[in-house]
Amino acid sequence: MSGIFGILSKNEAAPAIMSGLQKLEYRGYDSAGLATVDEDGLLERRRGIGKLVSLSDLLVREPLRGKSGIGHLRWATHGAPSIENTHPQVSGSVAVVHNGIIENFRELKASLSVDGYNQESETDTEIVALLTRRYMNSGASPFEAATEAIRQLKGAFALAFLFQNERDLIVVARRGAPMTVGVGTGEMFVASDAIALADFTDRVMYLEDGDIAHVTREHITMFDADGIEVVRPTRIIDIEANEEIHISLSKSAATERGKKLFEVEEVRRVASSNSVSVYLNLIALEQQISGFIERVRGSNSLEPKQKDRYLTFLVQIQKNIGDLSSSLPDAGGVIDNEEAEVTASYLDRYWIHLNENVEEFLSPDRTAGLTVPLGIVALSAGVGTLFGQPLLGTVFGAWLAGKVSPDKVVGKLLDLNKGSHDVQDVGNP
């Protein structure tokens, strides 16, 4: 699954980017790369196939200089794992890293080709770089060009742009996939998951859907989907503490038959006092689901009918988690009983849908799609734990840490799932 990390630093960027990418490794990937702008304004990149250690070895032989940069972990979708398809994708003076899917990239590719802007890779990401380059060649500034390019895109994505001769600029955008900005002192950081910021800052700003941000070392200027300048709140969070939520899971508690899975009073209490923790979990879950959709769409190993079943399952999960996110209060806000009822209903629907479908997708003979529902359930349990309704055992934490093999996780999950059906047999509210 893809991951983004970038930095406008006081020090050399490459080591910090590698550190940020390491925090995102647990999501899975098959290639990695980074690009920097040095003190002379020169844009350069390094890319490697396989694990980060390969990229690290390359940087020892061919170091990158510069205090500005972006990096990426890629799970191949458009195009096989190869150096040419690995991010960052570069066209002229523009470098781009990207999570998600550009749904209209073929139409854009044809239009660009007519104007002489031809692809060197098989990726949809390179189209974004080519579009931006075309707008810059027409006289637009880097930020204007990136903004115009983004407006041409259809799909769900998170993007980060770096430009030659721009040592103090990263442009980031979010549409349907998470993106955050970490605020430092004379430094700025961007990441697709706040976990990657843990070693750098505890001040985090979340882009909302449709936002585009102009980021320098001293300022963040944010524009919403309508192009109106907006100010998003900066949250002070203990990222390390919240990271533990993703791997601290406990076995499902019994619930009386016919009773709501999530008690309204408990939802109200937790959502009012731990909204930042809940929000971080949902950000991670949203990123996980988007990546899994991306992976399934690009899979060559799944049969068409099996692929359709996975996508139907994942898209419904994505909708449920989106509804749940929209029902939560702002950080520090107090949720009233009516709002808590709405949130509890969304939680019920989400967990029932997950519970009713998980056994089909986790049968041991379906290894091609194993990590899709397993990862969703694992991260979901973090949200459930917050609301006093954890679904699964600590075995998922061990799996995420690489200490338990997938086949053992599958067997354990199926055992737990059968037990939970006995005590949580409820219908959609």
C-alpha positions as CSV (number, residue, x, y, z in Angstrom):
1,M,0.0,0.0,0.0
2,S,1.3,3.5,-0.8
3,G,2.7,6.0,1.6
4,I,3.9,9.6,1.3
5,F,6.3,11.6,3.4
6,G,7.9,15.0,2.6
7,I,9.9,17.7,4.4
8,L,11.1,21.3,4.2
9,S,13.9,21.1,6.6
10,K,16.8,22.9,8.2
11,N,19.0,19.9,7.6
12,E,19.6,17.3,4.9
13,A,16.2,16.0,3.8
14,A,17.0,12.5,2.6
15,P,17.7,10.9,6.0
16,A,14.5,12.4,7.5
17,I,12.5,11.2,4.5
18,M,13.8,7.7,4.9
19,S,12.9,7.8,8.6
20,G,9.4,9.0,7.8
21,L,8.9,6.2,5.2
22,Q,10.1,3.6,7.7
23,K,7.0,4.5,9.8
24,L,4.8,3.6,6.9
25,E,6.4,0.3,6.0
26,Y,3.8,-1.8,7.9
27,R,1.3,-1.0,5.2
28,G,3.1,-3.0,2.6
29,Y,4.9,-1.8,-0.6
30,D,7.0,-3.2,-3.4
31,S,9.2,-0.2,-4.3
32,A,10.4,3.1,-2.9
33,G,11.8,6.4,-4.0
34,L,12.5,10.0,-3.0
35,A,13.4,13.3,-4.7
36,T,15.2,16.4,-3.3
37,V,16.0,20.0,-4.3
38,D,19.6,21.0,-3.4
39,E,21.0,24.4,-2.5
40,D,21.5,25.2,-6.2
41,G,17.8,24.4,-7.0
42,L,18.6,21.1,-8.7
43,L,15.9,18.5,-8.6
44,E,17.2,14.9,-8.3
45,R,15.6,11.5,-7.4
46,R,16.6,8.0,-6.4
47,R,14.4,4.9,-6.7
48,G,14.7,1.3,-5.8
49,I,12.7,-2.0,-6.1
50,G,11.9,-4.0,-3.0
51,K,12.4,-2.9,0.6
52,L,13.7,0.4,1.9
53,V,17.1,-1.1,2.6
54,S,17.7,-1.3,-1.2
55,L,17.0,2.4,-1.5
56,S,19.2,3.1,1.5
57,D,22.1,1.2,-0.1
58,L,21.6,3.2,-3.3
59,L,21.8,6.5,-1.3
60,V,25.1,5.4,0.2
61,R,26.5,5.0,-3.3
62,E,24.6,7.9,-4.8
63,P,23.7,10.4,-2.1
64,L,21.1,13.1,-2.5
65,R,21.7,16.6,-1.2
66,G,19.2,19.2,-0.3
67,K,17.0,20.3,2.6
68,S,13.7,19.9,0.7
69,G,12.2,16.6,-0.5
70,I,9.4,14.1,-1.0
71,G,9.4,10.3,-0.7
72,H,7.0,7.5,-1.5
73,L,6.4,3.8,-0.8
74,R,4.5,2.2,-3.8
75,W,2.3,-0.8,-4.1
76,A,2.1,-1.5,-7.9
77,T,-1.2,-0.8,-9.6
78,H,-0.7,0.9,-12.9
79,G,2.4,-0.9,-14.2
80,A,4.5,-3.6,-12.6
81,P,7.1,-2.9,-9.9
82,S,10.0,-1.3,-11.8
83,I,12.3,1.6,-11.6
84,E,10.4,3.4,-14.3
85,N,7.1,3.0,-12.5
86,T,8.4,3.9,-9.0
87,H,7.6,7.3,-7.5
88,P,8.5,10.1,-7.5
89,Q,7.4,10.5,-11.1
90,V,9.3,13.4,-12.8
91,S,8.5,15.5,-15.8
92,G,10.8,18.4,-16.5
93,S,11.0,20.4,-13.3
94,V,8.1,18.7,-11.6
95,A,8.2,15.7,-9.2
96,V,5.1,14.1,-7.9
97,V,4.2,11.3,-5.4
98,H,0.7,9.9,-5.3
99,N,-1.6,7.6,-3.4
100,G,-4.8,6.5,-5.0
101,I,-6.2,6.2,-8.5
102,I,-6.5,8.8,-11.3
103,E,-9.6,7.4,-13.0
104,N,-9.4,9.6,-16.1
105,F,-5.7,9.2,-16.7
106,R,-6.2,7.5,-20.2
107,E,-8.2,10.5,-21.5
108,L,-5.6,12.9,-20.1
109,K,-2.8,10.8,-21.5
110,A,-4.3,11.1,-25.0
111,S,-4.7,14.9,-24.7
112,L,-1.2,15.3,-23.5
113,S,0.2,13.1,-26.2
114,V,-1.4,15.4,-28.9
115,D,0.7,18.3,-27.4
116,G,3.9,16.2,-27.4
117,Y,3.9,15.4,-23.7
118,N,4.5,11.6,-23.7
119,Q,4.8,9.1,-20.8
120,E,7.9,7.3,-19.9
121,S,6.2,5.1,-17.3
122,E,3.0,3.0,-17.2
123,T,1.7,5.0,-14.2
124,D,-1.3,7.3,-13.8
125,T,0.9,9.4,-11.5
126,E,3.2,10.6,-14.3
127,I,0.1,12.1,-16.0
128,V,-0.1,14.5,-13.0
129,A,3.5,15.6,-13.5
130,L,3.0,16.0,-17.3
131,L,-0.1,18.1,-16.8
132,T,1.6,20.3,-14.3
133,R,4.6,20.7,-16.6
134,R,2.3,21.7,-19.5
135,Y,0.7,24.5,-17.4
136,M,4.1,25.7,-16.2
137,N,5.3,25.9,-19.8
138,S,2.3,28.1,-20.5
139,G,3.4,30.6,-17.9
140,A,1.7,29.4,-14.7
141,S,3.6,29.4,-11.4
142,P,4.4,26.0,-9.8
143,F,1.5,26.4,-7.4
144,E,-0.9,27.6,-10.1
145,A,0.2,24.8,-12.4
146,A,-0.3,22.1,-9.7
147,T,-3.7,23.5,-8.8
148,E,-4.9,23.5,-12.5
149,A,-3.6,20.0,-12.9
150,I,-5.4,18.8,-9.8
151,R,-8.7,20.3,-11.1
152,Q,-8.4,18.1,-14.2
153,L,-8.2,14.9,-12.2
154,K,-11.0,12.4,-11.4
155,G,-10.7,9.8,-8.7
156,A,-9.5,9.5,-5.2
157,F,-6.0,10.6,-4.4
158,A,-3.4,12.3,-2.2
159,L,-0.6,14.2,-3.9
160,A,2.6,15.9,-3.1
161,F,4.6,18.1,-5.6
162,L,8.2,19.2,-5.5
163,F,9.7,21.7,-8.1
164,Q,13.2,22.4,-9.4
165,N,14.5,25.8,-8.3
166,E,11.9,25.9,-5.5
167,R,13.8,25.1,-2.3
168,D,11.0,26.3,0.0
169,L,7.8,24.8,-1.5
170,I,5.8,21.6,-1.4
171,V,2.3,21.5,-2.7
172,V,-0.1,18.9,-1.3
173,A,-3.7,17.9,-2.1
174,R,-6.3,15.6,-0.8
175,R,-9.4,14.1,-2.5
176,G,-10.7,11.0,-1.0
177,A,-7.3,9.9,0.5
178,P,-5.7,11.3,3.7
179,M,-3.0,14.0,3.8
180,T,-1.6,15.8,6.8
181,V,0.8,18.7,7.3
182,G,3.1,18.6,10.4
183,V,4.1,22.0,11.7
184,G,7.6,22.5,13.1
185,T,9.8,25.5,14.0
186,G,11.2,26.7,10.8
187,E,10.3,23.4,9.2
188,M,7.3,21.7,7.7
189,F,6.4,18.1,7.1
190,V,3.8,16.4,4.9
191,A,2.6,12.8,5.2
192,S,-0.3,10.5,4.2
193,D,-0.4,9.2,7.8
194,A,0.2,11.2,11.0
195,I,2.1,8.3,12.4
196,A,5.0,9.2,10.0
197,L,5.3,12.5,11.8
198,A,5.9,11.1,15.2
199,D,9.7,11.7,15.3
200,F,9.4,15.3,14.0
201,T,6.4,17.2,15.5
202,D,3.3,16.9,17.6
203,R,1.5,19.7,15.8
204,V,-0.6,18.3,12.9
205,M,-3.0,19.9,10.4
206,Y,-5.4,17.6,8.5
207,L,-6.4,18.6,5.0
208,E,-10.1,18.2,4.4
209,D,-11.5,16.6,1.2
210,G,-10.7,18.8,-1.8
211,D,-8.1,20.9,0.0
212,I,-4.9,22.1,-1.8
213,A,-2.1,23.5,0.4
214,H,0.9,25.7,-0.5
215,V,3.5,24.8,2.1
216,T,6.7,26.6,3.0
217,R,9.0,26.4,6.0
218,E,7.1,29.3,7.7
219,H,3.6,29.2,6.3
220,I,0.8,27.0,5.2
221,T,-1.8,28.5,2.8
222,M,-4.8,26.3,2.3
223,F,-7.5,26.4,-0.3
224,D,-10.7,24.4,-0.3
225,A,-12.4,22.6,-3.2
226,D,-13.9,25.9,-4.4
227,G,-10.6,27.7,-4.4
228,I,-11.4,29.7,-1.3
229,E,-8.6,30.3,1.2
230,V,-9.4,28.5,4.5
231,V,-7.7,27.9,7.8
232,R,-7.7,24.4,9.2
233,P,-7.1,23.9,12.9
234,T,-3.7,22.7,14.1
235,R,-4.0,19.9,16.6
236,I,-1.5,19.1,19.4
237,I,-1.5,15.3,19.6
238,D,0.6,12.6,21.2
239,I,1.1,10.6,18.0
240,E,3.2,7.9,19.7
241,A,0.4,7.2,22.2
242,N,-2.2,7.1,19.6
243,E,-0.1,4.9,17.4
244,E,-0.5,2.2,20.0
245,I,-4.2,2.2,19.4
246,H,-3.6,0.4,16.0
247,I,-1.9,-2.6,17.7
248,S,-3.5,-2.7,21.1
249,L,-6.5,-5.0,20.5
250,S,-8.4,-7.3,22.8
251,K,-10.9,-10.1,22.4
252,S,-14.6,-9.3,21.7
253,A,-16.8,-8.7,24.7
254,A,-20.2,-10.5,24.8
255,T,-23.2,-8.5,23.9
256,E,-26.8,-9.6,24.7
257,R,-28.8,-10.8,21.6
258,G,-30.7,-8.0,20.0
259,K,-28.9,-5.2,21.9
260,K,-27.2,-2.4,20.1
261,L,-23.5,-3.2,19.6
262,F,-22.5,0.3,20.7
263,E,-24.2,1.9,23.7
264,V,-25.2,5.5,23.0
265,E,-23.9,6.7,26.4
266,E,-20.5,5.0,25.8
267,V,-20.3,6.5,22.4
268,R,-21.1,10.0,23.7
269,R,-18.5,9.7,26.4
270,V,-15.7,8.4,24.2
271,A,-16.4,10.7,21.2
272,S,-16.4,13.7,23.5
273,S,-13.3,12.9,25.4
274,N,-11.2,11.1,22.8
275,S,-12.1,12.6,19.5
276,V,-8.5,13.0,18.4
277,S,-7.7,9.4,19.1
278,V,-10.9,8.3,17.2
279,Y,-10.0,10.7,14.3
280,L,-6.5,9.3,14.0
281,N,-7.8,5.7,13.9
282,L,-10.3,6.7,11.1
283,I,-7.6,8.5,9.1
284,A,-5.5,5.3,9.3
285,L,-8.5,3.1,8.4
286,E,-9.5,5.4,5.5
287,Q,-5.9,5.2,4.1
288,Q,-5.9,1.4,4.5
289,I,-9.1,0.9,2.6
290,S,-8.2,3.3,-0.2
291,G,-4.9,1.4,-0.6
292,F,-6.7,-1.9,-0.7
293,I,-9.2,-0.7,-3.3
294,E,-6.2,0.5,-5.4
295,R,-4.5,-2.9,-5.0
296,V,-7.6,-5.0,-5.9
297,R,-8.4,-2.9,-9.0
298,G,-4.8,-3.4,-10.3
299,S,-4.6,-7.1,-9.4
300,N,-3.8,-9.6,-12.1
301,S,-4.2,-12.6,-9.8
302,L,-7.9,-12.2,-8.9
303,E,-10.6,-13.7,-11.1
304,P,-13.1,-11.0,-12.4
305,K,-15.9,-12.3,-10.2
306,Q,-13.7,-12.5,-7.1
307,K,-12.4,-9.0,-7.9
308,D,-16.0,-7.7,-8.1
309,R,-16.8,-9.2,-4.7
310,Y,-13.7,-7.6,-3.1
311,L,-14.5,-4.2,-4.6
312,T,-18.1,-4.4,-3.5
313,F,-17.1,-5.3,0.0
314,L,-14.4,-2.6,0.1
315,V,-16.5,0.2,-1.4
316,Q,-19.2,-0.4,1.2
317,I,-16.7,-0.4,4.0
318,Q,-15.3,2.9,2.7
319,K,-18.8,4.4,2.6
320,N,-19.5,3.2,6.1
321,I,-16.3,4.6,7.5
322,G,-17.0,7.9,5.7
323,D,-20.4,8.1,7.3
324,L,-18.8,7.4,10.7
325,S,-16.2,10.1,10.2
326,S,-18.8,12.7,9.3
327,S,-20.8,11.9,12.4
328,L,-18.0,12.6,14.9
329,P,-17.5,16.0,16.6
330,D,-14.5,18.2,16.1
331,A,-11.5,17.6,18.4
332,G,-12.5,18.7,21.9
333,G,-16.1,19.1,21.0
334,V,-18.9,17.6,23.2
335,I,-21.3,15.4,21.4
336,D,-24.9,15.4,22.5
337,N,-27.2,12.4,22.8
338,E,-28.8,12.8,19.4
339,E,-25.4,13.0,17.7
340,A,-24.3,10.0,19.7
341,E,-27.2,8.0,18.5
342,V,-26.3,8.8,14.9
343,T,-22.6,7.8,15.6
344,A,-23.7,4.6,17.3
345,S,-25.9,3.6,14.4
346,Y,-23.1,4.1,11.9
347,L,-20.8,2.1,14.2
348,D,-23.4,-0.7,14.3
349,R,-23.8,-0.8,10.5
350,Y,-20.1,-0.8,10.0
351,W,-19.3,-3.6,12.4
352,I,-22.3,-5.8,11.3
353,H,-21.3,-5.5,7.6
354,L,-17.7,-6.4,8.5
355,N,-18.7,-9.3,10.7
356,E,-21.1,-10.7,8.2
357,N,-18.6,-10.7,5.3
358,V,-15.2,-11.4,6.9
359,E,-15.4,-15.2,7.0
360,E,-15.9,-15.3,3.2
361,F,-12.9,-13.1,2.5
362,L,-10.6,-14.8,5.0
363,S,-11.0,-18.4,4.1
364,P,-7.5,-19.9,4.1
365,D,-7.5,-20.8,0.4
366,R,-8.0,-17.1,-0.6
367,T,-4.5,-15.9,-0.1
368,A,-4.6,-13.6,-3.1
369,G,-6.7,-11.2,-1.1
370,L,-5.7,-12.1,2.4
371,T,-4.4,-8.8,3.6
372,V,-7.4,-6.8,2.3
373,P,-10.1,-7.7,4.9
374,L,-7.5,-8.7,7.5
375,G,-5.9,-5.3,7.6
376,I,-9.3,-3.6,7.7
377,V,-10.4,-5.8,10.6
378,A,-7.1,-5.2,12.4
379,L,-7.3,-1.4,12.2
380,S,-11.1,-1.4,12.8
381,A,-10.5,-3.1,16.1
382,G,-8.6,0.0,17.2
383,V,-11.7,2.1,16.7
384,G,-13.9,-0.5,18.4
385,T,-11.6,-0.7,21.4
386,L,-12.0,3.0,22.0
387,F,-15.8,2.5,22.1
388,G,-15.6,-0.4,24.5
389,Q,-16.5,-2.9,21.8
390,P,-13.3,-4.5,20.6
391,L,-13.9,-7.3,18.1
392,L,-10.7,-9.3,17.9
393,G,-7.7,-10.5,20.0
394,T,-4.2,-9.2,20.4
395,V,-3.1,-11.6,17.7
396,F,-3.7,-8.8,15.2
397,G,-1.2,-6.6,16.9
398,A,1.3,-9.4,16.6
399,W,0.5,-9.9,12.9
400,L,1.0,-6.1,12.2
401,A,4.3,-6.3,13.9
402,G,5.3,-9.4,11.8
403,K,5.5,-11.8,14.8
404,V,2.6,-14.1,13.7
405,S,2.2,-15.7,10.3
406,P,-0.9,-14.9,8.3
407,D,-2.2,-18.5,8.3
408,K,-2.3,-18.5,12.1
409,V,-4.1,-15.1,12.1
410,V,-6.7,-16.5,9.7
411,G,-7.4,-19.5,11.9
412,K,-7.7,-17.4,15.0
413,L,-10.0,-14.9,13.3
414,L,-12.3,-17.6,12.1
415,D,-12.5,-19.0,15.6
416,L,-13.3,-15.6,17.1
417,N,-15.7,-14.8,14.3
418,K,-17.8,-17.9,14.9
419,G,-17.9,-17.2,18.6
420,S,-19.0,-13.6,18.0
421,H,-21.9,-14.7,15.9
422,D,-23.3,-16.5,18.9
423,V,-23.5,-13.3,20.9
424,Q,-23.8,-10.5,18.4
425,D,-26.6,-11.6,16.1
426,V,-28.3,-8.3,15.4
427,G,-29.9,-6.8,12.3
428,N,-29.2,-3.4,10.8
429,P,-30.8,-0.6,12.8
